[in-house]
């Protein structure tokens, strides 16, 4: 069932900042007509990137005459029959490559293939924000390709799956085996339990440290119940702005996990807030 993520809309009474509104409206959704000399091992929906080609003039019925293409879906690199031949206008390298999805593929009688390359994803402004804000290596590794490719739900889901796996990795040395069978919300509530904590990032000696710890314990559990769970079981429409906000939360939680240690070792470490 396809449902609309209610969080893509402003909360009641919330007004978007002008820049935020502009960014939300500046999502890439463009297409170019591509000509390829010869048969092409590409089918509808394949994700491709054009590495080399010629920008066409108005006399042709295409925007680009591609000479080197990489089919990312099939993990193959292709060269057209004109690549390397003498031509009046030489192909150029596209840096960065033109990326998108293949649609409207048409093979003509002169053994020439035409198709549309459809680019969908965040604007350059969103990509810049992503690069500036999402700095945790683990979160970038699982979310960057998805986010920059416009697959926002996958970027968010994989990031919070990563949070869960990071917690499990961190508690590998914990002796109580029952804990290792827990997942998602139950795992977070057990690991970050103020009365019997497993992972800690401070000495929990002052009331401020205890309040901070208990507050973040709710955020860890809430992220599993309210973000990781629904994203795994339903197909959500997601805006790049909402996805970026959730990725910022994942980035923060990942940094806290990196600071955390198993409770039996807490007295050997210096305490400190986050």
Buried (B, 14 or more C-beta within 10 A) or exposed (E): EEEEBEBBEEEEEEEEEEEEEEBBEEBBEEBBBBBBBEEBEBEEEBBBBBBBBBEBEEEEEBBBBBBBBBBBBBEEEBBBEBBEEEEEEEBEEBEEBBBBBBEEBEBEEEEBBBBBBBBBBBBEBBBEBBEEEBEBEBBBEBBBBBBBBBBBBBBBBBBBBBBBEBBBEBBEEBEEEEBEEBEBBBBBBBBBBEEEBBBBBBBBEEEEBBEBBBEBBEBBBBBBBEBBBBBEEEEBEBBBBBBBEBBBBBBBBBBBBEEBEBBEEBEEEEBEEE
